[in-house]
Amino acid sequence: MISGQHVFGPPAISAPTWVQQKLLVRPIAKFQHTWTRTPRSCAQPYTAERAQRQQQQRVELEVTTRRRLLLAGKALLLAATCPCCAQLAQAEEHGSFSYAGSDTGPSAWPGTCSIGDKQSPINIPLAEHFAQSDQETNNGQRQKIGDIKIQYSQKQDEIGELGFDFQQELNDTGDFKFDFEQKVEKFGDIKFHFQLKFQQTPNRFGDISFQYNSQVGAVVKNTGHGTMQVNAPQGNTAQVSGRDLELVQWHFHTPSEHAFDGVRKAMEAHLVHKDTKTGGLAVVAVLLEEGPSPPNPALQFALSLAPEASHEQQTDQQPMQLESLLPQQEASGHRPYIHYVGSLTTPPCSEDVQWFVFADTVTVPGSQVDQFQQYADKANPGLRANARPLQPVNNRTVDYAGFL
């Protein structure tokens, strides 16, 4: 055997020292050296800055979470205590709709707007209603709708025959009554009293009365959808059918959203109320017709104070003068109106809204109509409008109240 050789295979050869140092020692030393060269004074500021940033992120997340919980709680509270407030809040904050285009226009409005069956606005067939009334009226005068006849006859052996005839023309001008008296020598006087109450067209709601007594301190807001919204101060109410309605806000549309016999007017004012007992919404609508007229004070109030920028608002101490938006009472003392159950006319289009649309219009000058159309054009360029298309009536009841 030769010294330094193995029987089975090549001799064992130790790696040179420089190879060990290169493959093992130097890489480890280099790895360790990389960390040991990092100055502690540089590592400490980096760690502190990162910790500070993480702490700030945690604080922001906590604030955001709390805010969302508060908003959710507020929404639930509003929905529980004031359903209409929640609906109005949703309508004000719904920013993804417009009045034109296939993406955000009325045909693309989501949810109840597209599937509801009690939507607003609607066409109101006034001519059809008056045509049905023509059988009872003639040149503005009530026609005779029949006669009432009463005949009584009785033969008495001792006093002879006792009888009377009465005939009364029956119309719908009001109640009537008569008294009959006949003297009988042997038995004294015989008296007969007859009274008839008659009402041609029952009005199950009655007239609407208004007490708009607190008109200072309104907040005027640019909704961003082509109209200014006037948030009314507390203390303005209306009454109908025993209900107390509190005015919440009022705003305008052009052209009018409702139509009479398929024809829309220049503008429409919506006076939005809430029922003080149920929290439900009730909207009094007034169609504004363009014509020779001095500026309407309430419309001018809104136009002069409306902010230019979207969603901005301002408070003013001028009186709103809301009475100028109400039609004048007729000679009968009534303000005829049409009632039906509908919806909000903007998303989310919430239903079960009580609508009271006055049949008589209010005239405003063309200059105010043009000024509002310019305002609407800023949110809907080239359209000069902010009115929803007419919706089908479906099987709803439409009441005509105060038409005498």
Salt bridges, closest charged atoms under 4 A:
GLU49 OE2 - ARG53 NH1 3.95
GLU62 OE2 - ARG66 NH2 2.60
GLU92 OE1 - LYS221 NZ 3.72
ASP147 OD1 - LYS144 NZ 3.70
GLU158 OE1 - LYS186 NZ 2.34
ASP172 OD2 - ARG142 NH1 3.71
ASP175 OD2 - LYS197 NZ 3.82
ASP179 OD1 - HIS193 ND1 2.46
ASP189 OD1 - LYS183 NZ 3.84
ASP207 OD2 - HIS334 ND1 2.81
GLU257 OE1 - HIS253 NE2 3.46
GLU268 OE2 - HIS258 ND1 2.87
GLU268 OE2 - HIS270 NE2 2.68
GLU289 OE2 - LYS265 NZ 3.46
GLU308 OE1 - LYS378 NZ 2.14
ASP352 OD1 - LYS118 NZ 2.49
ASP370 OD1 - ARG384 NH2 2.70
ASP399 OD2 - ARG204 NH2 2.72
ASP399 OD2 - HIS339 ND1 3.57
